[in-house]
Amino acid sequence: PVFVLEQGKLKVILEHAPIWWGSDDKIIYDNLIFMIPPVTFKEVFEEIGEAKEGLEKIQNYKDVIFWSFSRKDYQKTNWWPKTTNTNVSKKLTIRTANTVRKIVRM
């Protein structure tokens, strides 16, 4: 299936970003995970689990998940390997904070 998100909806999503997401800190990698309906946050969370404290943060807003992690420790995170290697991975698409901001500015 094709995943399309209107620019206006994306702007609203960014207005609900947590304070820790999307900073200019180069040691932190910020991503926005888009859940492709009908998958829900509950299903994604049950498949992937908790974020590893001190290494990554997640916060759900509607059909997206704000996700940040330390660049140097990404291999130690819980979400990094599981967003690509689990049953739910085919129901997600991930974009960096920079990419999302560029789309909103278009």
CORJO-V158111 format. One record per residue. PHI is phi in whole degrees, 0 to 359 (none if undefined). D_CENTER is the distance of its C-alpha to the mean C-alpha in Angstrom with 1 decimal. Layout:
BEGIN
PHI | D_CENTER
PHI | D_CENTER
END
This chain:
BEGIN
none | 19.4
273 | 18.3
253 | 15.1
231 | 16.1
228 | 14.7
293 | 17.3
303 | 17.1
296 | 18.3
293 | 15.7
295 | 13.0
298 | 15.1
297 | 15.3
302 | 11.6
296 | 11.7
293 | 14.7
255 | 13.0
294 | 10.6
294 | 11.7
302 | 14.4
278 | 12.8
262 | 9.9
83 | 11.0
282 | 14.4
271 | 16.7
293 | 16.9
285 | 17.0
271 | 16.7
251 | 13.2
251 | 10.3
256 | 7.5
229 | 4.5
240 | 3.0
264 | 2.9
263 | 6.5
269 | 8.9
275 | 12.3
305 | 15.1
264 | 16.8
297 | 14.2
242 | 13.4
301 | 11.2
303 | 14.4
296 | 14.7
297 | 11.3
297 | 12.1
297 | 15.6
283 | 14.9
264 | 12.6
96 | 13.9
294 | 13.7
286 | 11.8
283 | 14.7
303 | 16.3
85 | 16.9
245 | 14.5
206 | 11.0
225 | 9.6
226 | 7.4
209 | 8.3
271 | 8.6
217 | 10.1
51 | 11.9
263 | 10.1
229 | 6.5
229 | 4.3
280 | 4.2
221 | 4.2
229 | 7.5
206 | 10.3
287 | 13.9
302 | 14.6
287 | 17.9
247 | 16.9
303 | 13.9
289 | 16.3
268 | 16.9
287 | 13.5
277 | 13.1
280 | 9.6
305 | 10.4
289 | 13.4
278 | 12.5
285 | 9.5
244 | 12.4
236 | 15.5
233 | 15.5
300 | 16.8
282 | 13.5
301 | 12.1
285 | 14.2
252 | 12.6
230 | 9.0
223 | 8.4
238 | 6.0
228 | 7.2
287 | 8.0
301 | 8.9
298 | 12.4
297 | 12.1
298 | 10.7
297 | 13.6
298 | 16.0
296 | 15.6
296 | 16.2
284 | 19.2
302 | 20.7
END
